[in-house]
Amino acid sequence: MVVRLLHRAGVRSTHLHLVSLASVGLCVTLWVRAKTVDQEQRGNAERRALFVGLWPPTLWLIGDSLEGSQ
């Protein structure tokens, strides 16, 4: 159902694969930035990086599902 909606909206598997790779870059950027903030804010910054790090596999698999539905 979600895959069908995304397909109708014009989203293609390539789009989601690129967003997945971009989120890996965002995660690394946030992780490096977390090492530069003071100790009080470091925990939140690291959790934010880990949260974003959970996105790539999900986005990649949705992209694979879109690829199979074409």
C-alpha positions in Angstrom: 0.0 0.0 0.0 2.7 2.5 0.9 4.8 1.4 -2.0 1.9 1.9 -4.3 1.3 5.4 -2.9 4.9 6.3 -3.4 4.9 5.0 -6.9 1.8 7.0 -7.8 3.4 10.1 -6.3 6.3 9.8 -8.7 8.9 8.5 -6.2 11.3 6.0 -7.8 13.7 3.5 -6.3 16.7 5.7 -7.3 15.4 8.6 -5.3 15.1 6.5 -2.1 18.5 4.9 -2.7 20.1 8.3 -3.0 18.3 9.6 0.1 19.5 6.5 1.9 23.1 7.3 1.0 22.7 10.9 1.9 21.4 9.9 5.3 24.6 7.9 5.9 26.5 11.2 5.2 24.2 13.1 7.5 24.7 10.5 10.3 28.5 10.7 10.0 28.4 14.5 10.0 26.2 14.6 13.1 28.5 12.1 14.8 31.6 14.2 14.1 29.8 17.3 15.2 28.8 15.5 18.4 32.5 15.1 19.3 33.0 18.9 19.0 30.2 20.0 21.4 30.7 20.3 25.1 30.1 17.4 27.5 26.6 18.5 28.5 25.2 18.4 25.0 27.2 15.5 23.7 24.7 12.8 24.8 21.8 14.4 22.8 24.0 15.0 19.8 25.2 11.4 19.8 21.6 10.1 20.1 20.6 12.3 17.2 23.3 10.8 15.1 22.3 7.3 16.0 18.7 8.1 15.3 19.6 9.3 11.8 21.8 6.2 11.4 18.7 4.0 11.6 17.2 5.6 8.5 19.4 4.2 5.7 18.4 0.5 5.8 14.7 1.4 5.9 14.9 3.8 3.0 17.1 1.4 1.0 14.5 -1.4 1.5 11.6 0.8 0.5 13.6 1.7 -2.6 14.1 -2.0 -3.3 10.4 -2.6 -2.9 9.6 0.3 -5.4 12.1 -1.3 -7.8 10.2 -4.6 -7.6 6.8 -3.0 -8.2 7.7 -1.4 -11.5 
